[in-house]
Amino acid sequence: MRPSLFQLSPVALLVASVFSTQVQAQNMTIQGLVLDSDGQAIEQARVHVHGRQQYVYADKDGRFTIQAPADSELHISAKGYGDQFIKVSATQTNQLTVQLQAGGLERIVVAASGLHHYDLEMANPVSVLSGEELSRKTEPTIGETLKSLPGVHSNYYGPVAASPILRGLDGPRVRILSNGLDTADVSRIGPDHAISADAITTEQIEVLRGPSTLLYGSGAVGGVVNVVDNRLPRQLRPANTQIETRYGSGADEKTAALAHDGGQEQVAWHFDGFKRKTNDYDVPDFTNDEGENSDKLANSWLDNSAVNGGLSWITDKGLLGFSIGHIDSEYGIPGHHHHAEHEEEHEGEEHEEEEGHQEAGVFARVKQDRYGLAGELYKPFAGVETLSFNSALTRYQHHEIEDGAIGTSFKNDSIESRFTAEHETFAGWHGVVGYHLQNSDYQAIGDEAFTPDTKTDSHALFVLEERSFGEVTAQLGARIEQVQYKASGIEFEHHHDDEAEEQHAAENVKNDFTAGSLSAGLVWNFQPGYNWALSVSRSERAPSAAELYSNGAHIATQTYELGLAYALDDDGEISKSASDIKKEVANNIDLTLRKFEGDFTFTYNLFYNKVDDYLYMQDSGLTMADLDAHEDEGHEEDPDHAHEDEEFAIFQYRQQDATLYGAEFAMAYQLTAEQELELFIDSVRAKLDNGGNLPRIPPVKTGIGYSYSAQDWSASLDWTHYMKQNRIAEGESSTGSYQILDFAFSYYFNLSDLDLTAFAKANNLTDELGFVHSSFIKEDAPLPGRSFTLGLKARF
């Protein structure tokens, strides 16, 4: 049975009933002005109601208006300034005037933290991209947008599909969230599948490095990426509209985006949308693994769009909101192309190129509809501070099309709900308890359907608690999760003749796992502007459905993948495995030192992750041609494709103990009020305990940046160096070093009632040829070459 909105929650009825009987709102309307030490307005300063979701941004004159409960505490922050906490009295009548001192790091509320934590008070390392920095680094994929952050890399399946890698971990070990709930796409099934979330209309992107399993499930042993927008409004905002257009020379990119927020009395609304279109990306001249020369990344075009909207009822008792979103995307898949056809295509006019995309190679057509429902009740009864729920129903469809016909279809219908109760301080402890539900119905049909149809049900209980002991804050958490897989159509014998198929009928298989996770953390503010943070966790992960049941050729990775549920002998015979399937257990230690006040700030992270029964793919030494009774059946109409498939090596999922450790360092120095210098470096070492390295582990990355901010303009210059990676797994090739130089410039001005920003970017100024070690198609997909982007943003 397909999920429906009726399953979202009986809690929604409870919230609605409370709202229907409550009295007129008692929120205060607070007005204020945010200035710097010279009395100049600070535009885009963030004003946040501490411990709640409500926040607004100051306008160009530094003014803000916010609705907040009586006797609340406001947190005022801005990039490049020390922040302030202001207690608001119920009798407050005068306008607030807040002055922020230059220097120090901006504290940012991390929506994915679970307890409204600021990034600088979390035991686990976290990075947040927001505001102008997010706009400057926005790329068509989340992986490429985030790859400059310490500890973050990209698996880069060309510019069209790139997922983030956190400390050497990706795929099912990294949860990609949209406003705290899974994106529910199929990006973790294969690297050629794009993440459905997009950065162009978001407000901030949060990256939690290290195990984040307590709130988000056993799959998050590597970390969490949370894409935060305002599609389901959680605060009343003055009417505000932002329009952005940009053009990029490297792929003839044309992008337009719009976001609008507004509110009146107790109703808040939001709308956003974007349209992006590119041709194939320019790359520096290179020779691919077939000996062909090219200055284009074949089949790397994009044509995608999205619209989102939401409506909320907000009072001093809480909120109730609904959102809806639709994604419609097409993109070429590098590595699936016919080179000659592609070269002929680019000899024609632009419109001929676009019409020829279907002829040039395989492309993906993605559609997703997502419906959200959320509510919060403030102080519903004694002992409970906030009762909340957040739910999403997602229907996702992904077709891969070759020669005008659908070759493979992926579908995923899912529903996810999280219910939490944040209790008031009891015996010194403040925290949240909750229940987390996830159901998905995944189907794959066609040539690349290497994973069977699978229904997944997950139920979990979790608790997060914290308590302050003077300058030390202790954070504790636990989660117990039950995961059940029901896979259909499994054939444990690999034969292709009719007689064998009659003897070995398809089976329905069920697997159950119970995963438990524990964490403990300490944050010690040992002197003003400094803190130490220590986090220790034990996180269990149930294998994903793909790791269990994969059995087929995966064109994207150019391998034949075989899951843990199967056994493979030396003669290429596939049968049902008699071995026990174990949970993956990550034992992680994180140590962080931060300095966050003054002109000189830094963050230093050290981590050590000992993983028992780590799941990875191991080369069996066989190819598809070695499979028992393999006679190329089913490929007669495409003999070239069949021949290529026979050359694919058979990789089988194995379990073995592994160790990952490394360091991340980031610093910023405010040279003057206008000038800032930044430096970062990250590294990760990942190896199997019985010898050998894990595959596709990113190299050491280091970078330096300089920025200048004047009253009417700003500029930045960033240089990033990726070192050579020669610590490689068996069968893997080393990757040379490269460096990328980027430049950005913004000019701020007003035209009538419009607040305008004109910007220009130059990426890879030196036209450096770079290959991404963590990419499955690194020899065929170098990074984009020199590209210039021009854009204009208007706010009114």
C-alpha positions in Angstrom: 0.0 0.0 0.0 1.4 3.4 -1.0 2.0 5.9 1.8 -0.6 8.7 2.1 -0.9 11.9 4.0 -3.5 10.2 6.3 -0.5 8.3 7.8 1.4 11.5 8.7 0.2 11.5 12.2 -2.6 11.5 14.8 -0.4 14.2 16.4 -1.6 16.6 13.6 -5.2 16.2 14.9 -4.0 17.0 18.4 -2.3 20.1 17.3 -5.3 21.2 15.2 -7.6 20.7 18.2 -5.5 22.7 20.5 -5.2 25.5 17.9 -9.0 25.6 17.4 -9.6 26.3 21.1 -6.8 28.7 22.0 -7.1 32.3 22.7 -5.8 35.3 20.8 -2.0 35.3 20.4 0.0 36.8 23.1 3.3 37.2 21.2 5.1 40.5 21.5 6.0 42.5 18.5 9.6 43.5 19.0 11.3 46.1 16.8 15.0 46.9 16.8 18.1 48.3 15.1 21.4 46.5 14.6 24.5 48.7 14.2 28.3 48.2 14.2 30.6 50.1 16.5 30.7 53.1 14.1 26.9 53.3 14.1 26.5 51.9 10.6 23.6 49.6 9.9 24.5 45.8 9.7 22.4 44.4 6.9 21.3 40.7 7.1 22.1 40.5 10.8 20.2 37.5 12.1 17.8 37.9 15.1 16.7 34.6 16.6 14.5 33.8 19.5 16.7 31.6 21.7 15.4 28.0 22.0 12.8 28.5 19.3 12.5 28.3 15.6 11.6 32.0 15.1 14.2 34.3 13.4 14.4 37.2 11.0 17.1 39.2 9.2 17.7 42.9 9.5 17.0 45.0 6.4 19.4 47.3 4.6 18.9 49.9 7.3 19.7 47.4 10.1 16.0 47.3 11.2 14.1 44.2 12.2 10.6 43.2 13.5 10.1 39.9 15.1 7.3 38.2 17.0 8.5 36.6 20.2 7.0 35.3 23.5 7.1 37.7 26.5 10.3 37.4 28.6 12.1 35.7 25.7 15.8 36.0 24.9 17.0 37.3 21.5 20.3 36.2 19.9 21.7 38.8 17.4 24.5 37.7 15.2 26.2 38.7 11.9 29.1 37.3 10.0 32.4 39.0 11.1 30.9 40.3 14.3 30.7 39.1 17.9 27.1 38.1 18.8 24.9 39.3 21.7 22.1 37.8 23.7 19.3 40.3 24.8 16.7 39.6 27.4 13.3 41.1 26.4 11.0 42.2 29.2 7.2 41.7 29.0 7.0 45.5 29.6 9.4 46.4 26.7 8.1 49.4 24.8 11.1 51.1 23.3 12.9 50.0 20.2 15.9 47.9 20.8 19.3 49.2 19.6 22.0 46.5 19.4 25.7 47.3 18.7 27.9 44.4 17.5 31.7 44.5 17.7 33.7 43.5 14.7 35.7 40.2 15.0 34.8 36.8 16.1 32.7 34.0 14.6 29.0 34.3 14.1 27.0 31.7 16.1 24.5 29.9 13.9 21.6 27.9 15.1 22.0 24.3 13.8 18.5 23.1 12.9 19.8 19.5 12.7 21.2 19.6 16.3 17.9 18.6 17.9 18.2 21.0 20.8 18.5 24.4 19.0 22.3 24.3 19.6 24.6 26.9 18.1 27.4 25.6 16.0 30.0 26.8 18.5 28.5 24.9 21.4 28.1 21.4 19.9 30.3 18.5 20.9 30.3 17.2 17.4 32.1 19.3 14.7 29.7 21.2 12.4 30.0 23.6 9.5 27.3 25.9 8.2 27.1 27.6 4.8 24.7 30.5 4.7 24.1 34.0 3.4 26.6 35.5 0.9 29.1 32.7 1.4 26.5 30.1 0.4 25.5 32.2 -2.7 29.1 32.5 -3.7 29.8 28.8 -3.5 26.5 27.5 -4.9 26.9 24.9 -7.7 24.3 22.7 -9.4 25.1 19.8 -7.0 25.2 19.7 -3.2 28.6 17.8 -3.3 30.3 20.5 -5.4 28.7 23.3 -3.3 30.2 21.9 0.0 33.5 20.5 -1.2 35.5 23.5 0.1 34.5 22.9 3.7 37.0 21.2 6.0 36.4 17.4 6.1 34.1 17.5 3.1 34.8 16.2 -0.4 32.7 15.2 -3.4 32.4 11.8 -5.2 31.9 13.8 -8.4 30.1 11.9 -11.2 30.6 15.0 -13.3 29.0 18.4 -12.5 25.5 16.8 -12.9 25.7 14.3 -9.9 28.0 14.9 -7.0 27.3 13.8 -3.4 29.3 14.9 -0.4 31.9 12.7 1.2 32.4 13.3 4.9 35.7 12.1 6.4 36.1 9.5 3.7 32.5 8.1 4.1 29.7 8.5 1.6 26.7 6.6 0.1 24.4 5.1 2.8 26.7 6.3 5.6 25.9 10.0 5.0 22.3 11.2 5.4 21.2 13.9 3.0 18.3 15.8 4.6 15.8 18.5 3.5 14.7 20.4 6.5 15.5 17.5 8.9 13.9 14.7 6.8 15.5 12.4 4.3 15.4 13.7 0.7 14.1 10.2 -0.3 15.8 10.1 -3.7 18.0 7.3 -5.0 21.3 9.2 -4.8 22.8 6.7 -2.3 22.0 3.8 -4.7 24.5 4.9 -7.4 26.9 7.8 -7.8 25.3 8.8 -11.1 22.0 9.6 -9.3 21.7 13.3 -8.4 20.6 14.5 -5.0 17.1 16.1 -5.4 17.9 19.0 -3.0 19.3 22.1 -4.5 21.3 25.0 -2.9 20.1 27.9 -5.1 17.0 28.7 -3.0 18.1 27.5 0.4 18.9 29.6 3.5 21.7 27.5 4.9 23.3 24.1 4.6 24.5 22.3 7.7 27.2 19.6 7.7 27.5 17.5 10.9 30.7 15.5 10.6 31.0 12.3 12.6 28.2 9.9 13.7 24.8 11.6 13.8 22.7 8.5 14.3 20.7 9.6 17.3 18.2 11.7 15.5 18.6 10.6 11.9 19.0 6.8 11.9 21.6 4.1 11.8 22.6 5.2 8.3 24.2 8.4 9.5 27.4 6.9 10.9 29.4 9.2 8.6 27.5 12.4 9.2 24.5 14.5 8.1 24.0 17.1 5.5 20.9 19.2 6.2 19.6 21.5 3.5 17.5 24.2 5.2 14.9 26.4 3.4 11.8 28.2 4.5 9.3 26.2 2.4 7.3 25.4 5.6 7.4 28.8 7.4 8.2 28.7 11.1 8.1 32.4 11.7 6.2 35.5 10.7 8.3 37.6 8.4 7.7 41.0 6.7 7.0 40.6 3.0 10.3 40.0 1.2 11.1 38.8 -2.3 14.5 37.9 -3.8 15.2 37.3 -7.5 18.5 36.0 -8.8 19.7 35.4 -12.3 23.1 34.2 -13.4 25.0 33.2 -16.6 28.0 30.9 -16.6 30.4 30.7 -19.6 31.8 27.2 -18.9 28.6 25.4 -19.8 26.5 28.2 -21.2 24.6 28.1 -17.9 21.4 30.1 -17.6 19.8 30.1 -14.1 16.9 32.1 -12.7 15.6 31.7 -9.1 12.9 33.4 -7.0 12.0 33.2 -3.3 9.2 35.1 -1.6 8.3 35.2 2.1 5.5 37.0 3.8 3.1 37.0 6.7 0.0 38.7 8.0 -1.5 38.5 11.4 -1.1 34.7 12.3 -0.5 33.4 8.7 2.9 33.0 7.1 3.6 31.9 3.6 6.5 31.0 1.3 7.1 30.4 -2.3 10.3 29.6 -4.2 11.4 28.2 -7.5 14.2 28.0 -10.0 15.1 27.1 -13.6 18.6 26.0 -14.7 19.8 25.0 -18.1 23.3 24.2 -19.3 25.1 22.6 -22.2 28.1 20.2 -21.8 30.8 21.6 -19.5 34.1 22.9 -20.8 37.2 21.1 -19.4 40.9 21.6 -20.0 42.2 19.5 -22.9 42.6 15.9 -21.7 42.8 12.3 -23.0 40.3 9.9 -21.6 40.9 6.2 -20.9 39.9 5.3 -24.4 42.7 7.5 -25.9 40.3 10.2 -27.1 41.2 13.9 -26.8 38.5 16.4 -25.7 37.9 19.8 -24.3 34.3 19.0 -23.3 32.8 16.7 -20.7 30.5 14.7 -22.9 26.9 14.2 -21.9 27.2 16.6 -18.9 24.2 18.9 -19.7 21.5 19.9 -17.3 17.9 21.1 -17.5 16.2 21.2 -14.2 13.6 23.2 -12.3 11.7 23.1 -9.0 8.8 24.9 -7.3 8.1 24.9 -3.6 5.4 26.5 -1.4 4.2 26.5 2.1 1.6 28.0 4.4 1.7 28.1 8.3 -0.6 29.2 11.1 1.6 30.7 13.8 0.5 31.9 17.3 2.1 32.2 20.7 0.9 28.6 21.4 2.7 27.1 18.5 2.4 26.6 14.8 0.8 24.3 12.2 2.2 24.3 8.6 1.9 22.5 5.3 4.3 22.5 2.3 4.4 21.1 -1.2 7.3 20.8 -3.6 7.8 19.6 -7.2 11.1 18.8 -9.0 11.4 18.2 -12.7 14.9 17.5 -13.9 16.8 16.1 -16.8 20.6 15.6 -17.0 23.1 13.8 -19.1 25.1 11.0 -17.4 28.8 11.2 -18.2 30.3 7.8 -19.1 27.2 6.6 -20.9 27.9 8.5 -24.1 28.9 7.7 -27.7 31.9 9.9 -28.4 31.5 10.3 -32.1 27.8 11.3 -31.9 28.6 13.8 -29.2 31.3 15.5 -31.2 29.0 15.8 -34.2 26.3 17.2 -32.0 28.5 20.1 -30.9 29.2 21.1 -34.5 25.6 22.3 -34.8 23.6 25.2 -33.4 22.6 25.4 -29.7 19.0 24.3 -30.4 20.3 21.4 -32.4 22.5 20.4 -29.4 19.5 20.4 -27.1 17.5 18.3 -29.5 20.4 15.9 -29.8 20.8 15.2 -26.1 18.7 12.1 -26.4 20.8 10.8 -29.3 24.1 11.7 -27.6 23.9 9.2 -24.7 22.0 8.1 -21.7 20.2 10.8 -19.7 18.1 10.9 -16.6 14.6 12.2 -16.2 13.7 12.9 -12.6 10.3 13.9 -11.1 9.7 14.3 -7.4 6.6 15.4 -5.4 7.0 16.1 -1.7 4.4 17.0 0.8 5.3 18.2 4.3 3.3 18.7 7.5 4.7 20.1 10.7 3.5 21.4 14.0 4.7 22.7 17.3 3.0 23.3 20.6 4.7 25.5 23.2 4.1 24.5 26.9 1.1 22.1 26.1 1.2 20.8 29.6 3.3 20.9 32.8 6.9 19.6 32.3 6.9 19.8 28.5 8.4 22.9 26.8 7.7 22.0 23.2 5.7 19.1 21.6 6.5 18.9 17.8 6.2 16.7 14.8 7.7 16.9 11.3 6.5 14.6 8.5 7.1 14.3 4.7 5.5 12.2 2.0 7.7 11.8 -1.0 7.0 10.3 -4.4 10.1 10.0 -6.5 10.5 8.7 -10.1 13.8 8.4 -12.0 14.0 7.2 -15.6 17.3 6.6 -17.4 16.7 7.0 -21.2 18.9 5.8 -24.0 18.1 6.1 -27.8 14.8 7.7 -26.9 13.6 4.7 -24.8 13.4 4.1 -21.1 16.2 1.7 -20.2 15.8 1.7 -16.4 13.3 3.1 -14.0 13.7 3.8 -10.3 10.8 4.6 -8.1 10.6 5.4 -4.4 7.5 6.2 -2.4 8.3 7.0 1.2 6.9 8.5 4.3 8.9 9.8 7.3 7.8 11.3 10.5 9.6 12.4 13.6 7.7 13.2 16.9 9.6 14.9 19.8 8.8 16.2 23.2 11.3 18.8 24.6 11.0 18.7 28.4 11.7 21.5 30.8 14.8 21.2 33.1 14.4 18.3 35.5 17.1 17.6 38.1 19.4 19.9 36.1 18.9 18.1 32.7 17.2 19.5 29.7 16.5 17.4 26.7 14.2 15.8 24.1 12.7 12.4 23.6 11.2 11.2 20.4 9.9 8.6 18.0 11.1 8.3 14.4 9.3 6.4 11.7 10.4 5.7 8.1 8.7 3.6 5.4 9.8 3.3 1.8 8.7 1.3 -1.2 11.6 1.1 -3.7 11.3 -0.4 -7.2 13.9 -0.7 -10.0 12.9 -2.0 -13.5 15.2 -2.4 -16.5 18.7 -2.9 -17.7 20.4 -1.4 -14.7 18.0 -2.8 -12.1 20.8 -4.4 -10.1 18.9 -4.0 -6.8 15.5 -5.8 -6.3 12.2 -4.2 -5.3 12.4 -3.6 -1.5 10.1 -2.3 1.2 11.8 -0.9 4.2 10.2 -0.2 7.6 12.1 1.5 10.4 11.0 2.5 13.9 13.1 4.1 16.5 13.1 5.7 19.9 15.7 8.3 20.9 16.7 10.6 23.7 19.0 13.6 23.9 19.9 15.3 27.2 22.2 18.0 28.4 23.2 19.6 31.6 25.6 22.4 32.6 28.1 22.2 35.4 29.5 25.7 35.6 31.5 26.2 32.4 31.1 22.5 31.4 28.1 21.2 29.5 27.5 17.5 29.3 25.5 16.0 26.4 24.2 12.4 26.4 22.1 10.5 23.8 20.8 7.1 23.0 18.8 5.5 20.2 17.2 2.1 19.6 16.1 1.3 16.0 14.3 -1.6 14.4 14.8 -2.0 10.6 13.1 -4.5 8.4 13.7 -5.2 4.7 11.2 -7.1 2.5 12.8 -7.8 -0.9 10.9 -9.5 -3.7 12.0 -11.3 -6.8 15.4 -12.6 -5.4 17.0 -15.3 -7.5 19.9 -16.9 -5.5 21.0 -19.1 -8.5 22.5 -17.3 -11.5 21.4 -19.3 -14.6 20.1 -18.1 -17.9 18.6 -21.1 -19.5 14.8 -21.7 -19.4 15.2 -25.1 -17.6 17.2 -23.5 -14.7 14.7 -20.7 -14.3 12.0 -23.2 -13.8 14.0 -25.0 -11.1 15.0 -21.8 -9.3 11.9 -19.6 -8.8 12.2 -16.1 -7.4 12.0 -15.8 -3.7 10.7 -13.1 -1.3 13.3 -12.4 1.4 13.0 -10.6 4.8 15.8 -9.4 7.0 15.5 -7.7 10.4 18.1 -5.7 12.3 18.1 -3.9 15.7 20.6 -1.1 15.9 21.5 0.7 19.1 23.6 3.8 19.4 25.0 5.8 22.4 26.9 9.1 22.6 28.4 11.3 25.2 29.9 14.7 24.8 31.5 17.5 26.9 31.9 21.2 26.0 34.2 23.1 28.3 34.4 26.9 28.0 37.7 27.0 29.8 38.1 30.8 29.2 36.2 33.5 27.4 36.2 32.9 23.7 37.6 29.4 23.9 36.2 25.9 24.3 37.2 22.3 24.2 34.7 19.7 22.9 34.9 16.0 23.3 32.5 13.5 21.7 32.5 9.7 22.2 30.0 7.5 20.4 29.2 3.9 19.5 26.9 3.8 16.5 25.4 0.6 14.9 24.3 0.6 11.3 22.1 -1.9 9.6 23.3 -2.8 6.0 21.4 -1.0 3.3 19.1 -2.9 0.9 21.6 -2.3 -1.9 24.5 -3.8 0.2 22.3 -6.8 1.0 20.6 -7.7 -2.3 22.5 -6.1 -5.2 23.0 -8.6 -8.0 23.7 -7.2 -11.4 25.7 -4.9 -13.7 26.1 -1.4 -12.4 27.0 0.7 -15.4 27.8 3.8 -13.3 30.6 2.1 -11.4 31.5 -0.3 -14.3 31.2 -3.3 -12.0 29.0 -6.2 -11.4 27.8 -5.8 -7.8 26.9 -8.7 -5.5 25.4 -8.2 -2.1 26.0 -9.8 1.3 23.0 -12.2 0.8 24.8 -14.1 -1.9 27.8 -16.5 -2.1 30.1 -16.6 -5.1 32.5 -19.5 -5.8 35.6 -19.6 -7.9 33.7 -20.9 -10.9 31.3 -18.0 -11.0 28.4 -19.8 -9.4 26.1 -17.6 -7.4 24.1 -19.1 -4.5 22.5 -18.1 -1.2 25.0 -17.1 1.4 25.1 -19.1 4.6 27.2 -16.5 6.5 25.8 -14.3 9.2 25.1 -10.7 8.2 26.4 -8.4 10.8 25.7 -4.8 11.7 28.4 -2.3 11.1 29.6 -0.7 14.4 31.4 2.6 14.5 33.3 3.6 17.6 34.2 7.2 17.2 36.2 9.8 19.2 36.2 13.5 18.3 38.3 16.2 20.0 37.7 19.8 19.1 39.5 23.1 20.2 37.8 26.4 19.2 38.7 30.0 19.5 35.7 32.1 18.5 36.2 35.7 19.8 38.6 38.4 18.7 40.4 39.0 15.4 42.0 35.6 15.3 39.7 32.6 15.4 40.2 28.9 14.7 38.7 25.4 14.9 40.8 22.3 15.2 39.3 18.8 15.0 41.0 15.4 15.6 39.0 12.2 15.0 39.5 8.5 15.3 36.9 6.0 14.0 37.3 2.3 14.6 34.6 0.4 12.6 33.9 -3.2 13.3 32.5 -5.3 10.3 33.0 -2.4 7.9 31.0 -3.0 4.7 33.0 -2.5 1.4 33.2 -4.0 -2.1 36.0 -6.4 -2.8 37.2 -7.4 -6.3 36.4 -11.2 -6.6 38.9 -11.7 -9.4 36.1 -12.7 -11.8 34.3 -10.9 -14.6 30.8 -11.2 -15.9 32.1 -13.5 -18.6 33.0 -16.0 -15.8 29.5 -16.2 -14.5 28.1 -19.7 -14.8 26.1 -20.3 -18.0 26.5 -16.6 -19.1 25.5 -16.6 -22.8 24.9 -12.9 -23.4 21.2 -13.5 -23.4 19.1 -10.3 -23.2 21.9 -8.3 -25.1 21.4 -9.6 -28.6 20.0 -6.3 -29.8 23.1 -4.4 -28.5 26.2 -6.6 -28.9 28.6 -3.8 -28.2 26.9 -3.1 -24.9 26.9 -6.8 -24.0 30.7 -7.1 -24.7 31.4 -4.1 -22.4 29.3 -5.7 -19.7 31.3 -9.0 -19.9 34.4 -7.0 -19.1 33.0 -5.7 -15.8 34.7 -7.1 -12.8 32.6 -8.8 -10.2 32.7 -6.9 -6.9 31.1 -8.4 -3.8 30.3 -6.7 -0.5 32.4 -8.0 2.3 32.7 -7.2 6.0 36.0 -6.5 7.7 37.3 -4.3 10.5 38.6 -0.9 9.4 40.1 2.3 10.9 39.6 5.9 9.8 41.4 8.8 11.4 42.4 12.3 10.5 42.3 16.0 11.3 40.6 19.2 10.2 41.9 22.8 10.8 40.3 26.1 9.9 41.4 29.6 11.0 40.4 33.2 10.2 42.4 36.4 10.9 40.7 39.8 10.6 43.6 41.8 9.3 41.5 45.1 9.4 37.8 45.9 9.6 37.7 45.2 5.8 40.2 42.5 5.3 40.1 38.8 6.4 42.5 35.9 5.8 41.4 32.3 6.0 43.3 29.0 6.0 42.2 25.4 6.2 43.5 21.8 5.8 41.9 18.4 6.2 43.1 14.8 5.9 41.7 11.4 6.4 43.5 8.0 6.5 41.3 5.0 5.9 42.6 1.4 5.9 41.5 -2.2 6.6 42.8 -3.6 9.8 44.2 -6.8 8.2 46.1 -4.7 5.5 45.2 -2.6 2.5 43.5 0.8 2.0 39.9 1.6 1.5 39.1 2.7 -2.1 38.4 6.2 -3.3 39.5 8.0 -0.1 40.0 11.7 -0.8 43.5 13.2 -0.6 44.8 15.8 1.7 43.2 19.2 0.9 44.5 22.6 1.9 43.4 26.1 1.0 43.8 29.8 1.7 41.4 32.6 1.1 41.5 36.4 1.2 38.5 38.7 1.3 37.9 42.4 1.3 34.6 44.0 2.3 33.9 47.6 1.7 30.7 49.5 2.1 29.5 49.1 -1.5 31.5 46.1 -2.7 33.3 42.9 -1.6 35.8 40.6 -3.2 37.4 37.2 -2.4 40.3 35.1 -3.8 40.5 31.4 -2.9 43.2 28.9 -3.7 42.7 25.2 -2.9 45.4 22.5 -3.3 44.5 18.8 -3.6 47.6 16.7 -2.9 48.5 13.5 -4.7 46.7 10.4 -3.5 48.9 7.3 -3.7 47.5 5.4 -0.7 45.2 3.3 -2.8 43.2 0.1 -2.7 44.0 -3.0 -4.7 43.1 -2.4 -8.4 42.9 1.4 -7.9 45.2 3.9 -9.6 46.8 6.9 -8.0 45.7 10.5 -8.7 48.0 13.4 -9.2 47.8 16.7 -7.4 46.1 19.8 -8.7 45.1 23.3 -7.5 42.1 25.5 -8.1 42.1 29.3 -8.0 38.7 31.1 -7.7 37.8 34.8 -7.6 34.5 36.5 -6.7 33.3 40.1 -6.7 30.1 41.6 -5.5 28.8 45.2 -5.9 25.9 46.4 -3.7 23.6 49.3 -4.8 20.0 50.5 -4.7 17.7 51.4 -7.5 14.4 52.9 -6.4 13.0 50.4 -3.8 15.3 47.6 -5.1 18.2 46.3 -3.1 20.6 45.0 -5.8 23.7 42.9 -5.8 25.7 42.5 -9.0 28.2 39.7 -8.8 30.9 38.0 -10.9 32.8 34.8 -10.3 35.8 33.2 -12.0 36.3 29.5 -11.3 39.5 27.7 -12.0 41.2 30.8 -13.2 44.4 28.9 -14.3 42.4 26.3 -16.3 44.0 23.6 -14.2 43.4 19.9 -15.3 42.2 18.1 -12.2 40.9 14.6 -11.6 38.9 13.7 -8.5 40.3 10.6 -6.8 37.0 9.8 -5.1 35.1 9.7 -8.5 34.1 6.4 -10.0 34.8 7.9 -13.5 37.8 10.0 -12.7 39.7 9.3 -16.0 36.7 10.3 -18.0 35.5 13.2 -16.0 38.0 16.0 -15.1 36.8 19.0 -13.2 35.4 21.9 -15.2 37.9 24.3 -16.8 38.0 28.1 -16.6 34.6 29.6 -16.3 33.1 33.0 -15.7 29.8 33.7 -14.1 27.8 37.0 -14.1 24.7 37.4 -11.9 22.3 39.9 -10.4 20.3 39.6 -7.2 17.4 41.9 -6.4 15.6 42.1 -3.0 12.5 44.1 -2.3 
